[in-house]
Every structure is written in C-alpha cells, then in structure tokens.
Amino acid sequence: MIITLKKNAPKHDVDKLIDKFEGMNLHVTMIQGDNYNVFGLVGDTSVVDEKSVMANPIVYNVQRVAQPYKLANRMFHPEDTIVDVNGIQIGGKKIAMIAGPCSVEGEEQICRIAKEVKAVGADMLRGGAYKPRTSPYAFQGMGTAGIMAMVKARQETGLPIVSELMSAEHLDEFVENVDIIQIGARNMQNFDLLKAVGKTKKPILLKRGMSATIQEWIMAAEYIMSEGNPNVIFCERGIRTFETYTRNTLDLSVVPIIKERTHLPIIIDPSHAAGDYKLIESLSLAAIAAGADGLIIEVHDDPENAWSDGAQSLKPKRYAELVEKGKAIAKVIGREL
C-alpha cells in the first residue's frame, strides 16, 4: 500500500500515523520528495481501512498495490485449487456437471430425475429444499423433507447433492446431509452466514450477487476462507442489468478474470441467467469454451407443471443433447465432460 501525504504535513502528525501502522505490524518505508512525502506499507495490509486513512487530514491519497483479498489471491497461491466432492473434482481437467430440478417436489420426483440426469452424464444432483422467493406467497420449499428426499436420491444413484442454505439455523442439517452447500445470490453478502459456513470443511458453492462487483464477490469468498474453509467454488448466475429479454445477463468475462485473480474454481449457472430453456444450450457451450470448471443446470421431466422455474428447466432429453455437444467443445480446449 502506498500513502501520499499532503505538502507540508506536520512532522508530529506524520510520526503519529507511522506509529499507528507500525502498531499493526506493518513495515513503513518513507520516501521524501520536494512536494510530497510518500511512504509504503509492507505486510498484511488487509487490516488497513483505506477510508479511515483517507479521513486523516494529512493524507492526500491511498493506493493499494495488491488486492485486499489474500487467501483467494492467485498471487499467494499460484496453483489451481481443486475441490473434491466425494471423489468428484471441481477445478481439474474434467468439467463437472450438476443437474436437477429447481425445487424438490417429493422423494419420488427427485429420485426419478436423479436417475434420468445421471444416465445422460450428470456428476451431481441439484435441488432446492429451502427456496428464496421474491414473493412471500410463492412456494418456499419442502424444508427438511426436501433434504431427506435428496439424501434418498443420493442413496439410489450415488450422485453427491447440492442444495441452498438460507440460514445458519439449518447449518447442522446441511453439514450432516448435503455434499455442497450453496450460498445463493441474495445471501452473497450475508457475512454472518459466510462466517458460519467458513467454520465447516464442506465445499461451498458461492453464487454471485445480482448487483455485486467481481471484487465484492471475491471478498465474500475471502470471508469463508478466513474462517478456515478453503473449499470455495464460485458460481456466476447472471447479474442484473437494464436488459429485460433475459432474466439476468450472463457475464462470461468473469471466468478468465476469476482464474487470473484467484486460484478457486468457477462454474456457470445458465438457467438463472437466461430464465428461458431455449437459451440454456448456447450459454452452456459458451461457458465451456470460456474455461468454466462446471455447469449447474436446472432439469425437470415435467417443466410445464414444475413447482418453480419451469420456464428455465430443460427436459432430460434436451439436457442429454447439451452434454453431447459439450463434450465436443471440451475436447477442443483439452478438457473432458
């Protein structure tokens, strides 16, 4: 971090500021110029609040040399992190395929769909038991009964299960029963929840907030990692823009950016980005070509009567066609599907 002081800053105030930084275990190097004095801070500058420093009347400018996230930063961890989920790797050569309905509608339904998606190439099963809905009158999920229905589907198919955690109140239930805990877009900056899942060792699927910057998203991952859990998987699910033709706008530029800035894997959710099943295949193939480490896609065998998000759900046959095309794209870039 580089701090530029205003011209003719009183020595007493400068010394006081230096003492403050040295008290944070930072090494301070002063460079004196004709018009400005500049000093650099070396060490863990994540403890420094830039706005508080700028509030000091003798400070002219504050500039970070490195990003504020340390644990997620590729600079300090050059090797790719591969998250292991019951023997299935996310972040390796193989592109992970996660599929299933938006909502669990019962044991028979989720077991049936689990078998269908596994037969055509899915590695994991997704399903919502606790549903965050815009309307308080919409279906909110089956809760514990939905989680146990997914557990039954895992027993019958061997597919690891992915489900969204809405509250730390249910964390023990998820730690015991779910293989990947999803933190949804609406909870990306629920810092208490991030800290809670950070105290577990469970893989965490961290969705990007609807209006979150990439740095805010990475800092949310840093919250989880700072509590001791390194098993974080980013998930881009589209951001809110002025465009209304799609449900959200899928930002595929985040794939190379996340891979450049961090060592963590990233998967794409084209279903929530598009909101329209007809667009899912194109977005999925583009995500594979961009270098995504996986896809999480909503699949339902009766989308017309789905309890939620039927319009963006693929039928198993169409999902199978997507997987076959995806294999060809993956091969071109030296990966497997």
Helices and strands as residue ranges (DSSP letters): E 2-5, H 11-22, E 27-32, E 37-42, G 45-47, H 50-54, E 59-63, G 74-76, E 83-85, E 88-90, E 96-100, H 107-119, E 124-126, H 144-157, E 161-164, G 168-170, H 171-177, E 180-183, G 185-187, H 191-198, E 204-207, H 214-226, E 232-236, H 254-261, E 266-268, H 270-274, H 277-290, E 294-298, G 303-305, G 310-312, H 316-332
